Amino acid sequence: MISLPRPSHCQISRKQETMSKELHRSPICQDLNLEKGKHHDAQRSLWRSICIIVTCTAAMVANTASTSSVAIALPTIERDLNIKEEQLQWLVSAYTLSSGCLLLFFGRLADIHGRKKAFMIGTLCQVVFSLGGGFAQDGITLIILRAFQGIGGAATIPSAVSISYTSNWNSHRICQLGILAHAFPPSRMRSIAFATFAAGAPVGGAFGMIIGGVLTQLSSTHWRSSFYLIAAASTLTCISGMISFDADVTATEAVDWIGASLVTVGLVLIVFVLGQGEIAPQGWKTPYIIILLIVGIIMVSLFLLWERHLEQFMDDPSRTPSAWTPPPLMKLSLWTRAKGRMAVILVIAFLNWCAFSSWSFWVQLYYQNYLLLTPMQTMLRFIPLFIVGCLCNVFVAMSVGKLPLVIFAVSGTLLTASAAIMFAVIDTTASYWVSGFPATVVVVFGADFVYASGTIFIAKITPPHERSVAGALFQTVTQLGGAVGLAVSTLVFNVVVANESANAGVTVNSTGSNAPRSAQLKGYRSAQWTCASFVLSAALLAAIFLYGVGIVGDKQISKHVDNDKTIAVRSESDG
């Protein structure tokens, strides 16, 4: 037998030292060391940590409640301000569209000029424009104010989930740490924190709908009271953030104004065309509809090409920083993380929110405009949504470390689809407990399961320097999903109502008030079938592409940096 020489202890030590130095010089390790330093430097008390979670969640609650409180008051606003029925969607879409388009941009500004400052400015915008909406005297003014209100939300949300920014021109790396991921190392506590934050979206939607219904019917100022309530809630959130958030860490860095302009204009034009194409003077053949659609598609395409150019420039070690070559708003390579599963979870979130937001919109219109229920009666029918939303997030926090991601994604989306189908085939003479109640119970499962498990999954597969961008991207697709879902389902509703009315020998007027009840019911059913198609597509994607992901939650407490090193290295190999 030939005996091979064994390396000496000194040789092994030298090799280990060399590998250690190489790892220490790597960009990922530099980001992780920075995160570790910040984590230990920012020791917080338990109550301050709780306050941070509550503030972040409250910001999300106010953000979604601002939409749902208006949604339940739409029939009242329609009558009060004499708004055409086909324009009602813009009272909801104006907010979600402006917020969704600018989330990444304002997240970037928060990273540069300070998250706390951006959070204060965002909440102040919410306060000012919410108050302005409460005093609006016509529909156009209210829609414009809703768009500016959404800009406030775009500044608040990424600031709430972004804790620091550091630019190192020597390594050309940008470190952005999510506030929850930074404050809570990988553990069951982190899962609880993420689940709590995720609860802000569906719970805020239910809260806004319930309180909005009560105020619209019982208060002396009716629907205007909802705007005053959002202004008050934003004021409290601003004060809480001022007290609990850490001091700002600012930097001197260029901003991708070109990318922000391209994507905002492009998406606004596309969503506008989807909402107005059918009701334009010559329908889809109207010249300005065709032109705006082409321009919108070109703008979005240019945005993607521009972001790809900036990302390639940032990866060039010999680059010279310039105001014309800022870091990209959205790194296209983010979509390829975890062998493309990042893109899958983003598309699933988009489709799920298309369905969830549209379902809520059309159900409350069905209750008030078809069944002629009052806002209070409609609100009472949505109470199960609030209760189940809370219980659902508790379940996610307890089980996300035990069940694979595909279980949450598939089961949640299928349950949401079943809620839409229940209303698509609803018997209008049946009791609320036959279809309305079970649909309201199960619809929130998709929103909660996908949102909570999706944010945890993204935090796990992305390295520290990409977490805030990835989180903001997730927020963006959900916001845009709501706007696109409303636009598409409204398009379907308008087409079906017009065709059914024509078959009955009725030409629908500009307000849609003379449409036969049978045509209206057919329109509501078709809108719900559209919602179901969105979320069934999401379920199919989840079943096919998320099958092998496994468990994404953390079962036990582990060392923060060691775990993040493992995750970051794994994500690089996957990407």
PyMOL commands that set and color helices and strands:
alter all, ss='L'
color gray80, all
select helices_A, chain A and resi 9-25+27-41+46-71+74-81+85-87+89-113+115-134+139-161+179-183+188-218+224-244+257-276+283-285+287-314+332-336+341-370+375-381+383-399+405-424+436-461+464-503+517-545+560-574
alter helices_A, ss='H'
color red, helices_A
select strands_A, chain A and resi 162-168+173-178
alter strands_A, ss='S'
color yellow, strands_A
deselect
rebuild
show_as cartoon
